Amino acid sequence: MTATDVFAALGDPTRRQLLELIGEHAGGASASALAGRMPISRQAVTQHLAVLEEARLVARARRGREVMYTVQPEEIAEAAAWLSVRASCWRDRLDALRAEAESGV
């Protein structure tokens, strides 16, 4: 997966909310349990979970009759590291621009 896939998956507020809800359950959460806490159908939850899984933001494992989803923080950490580097570069550029503007050149 690429950072683009991760950002595309995280670009949807419903998927971000699902990640938050899954993260609240140490052992993971089922699609049914998640659907019970969301204003969307179980089918819609399952479709969003598929996108999150494709981006490797969640993993699923069968436990008895249920499929449990857990957050996979590695991809999130990688995207956060990329954002941190970009933020630092932009901060440096803006500081240089501010210094130039203040010098009157």
Order of alpha helices (4+ residues) and beta strands (2+ residues): alpha-alpha-beta-alpha-alpha-beta-beta-alpha
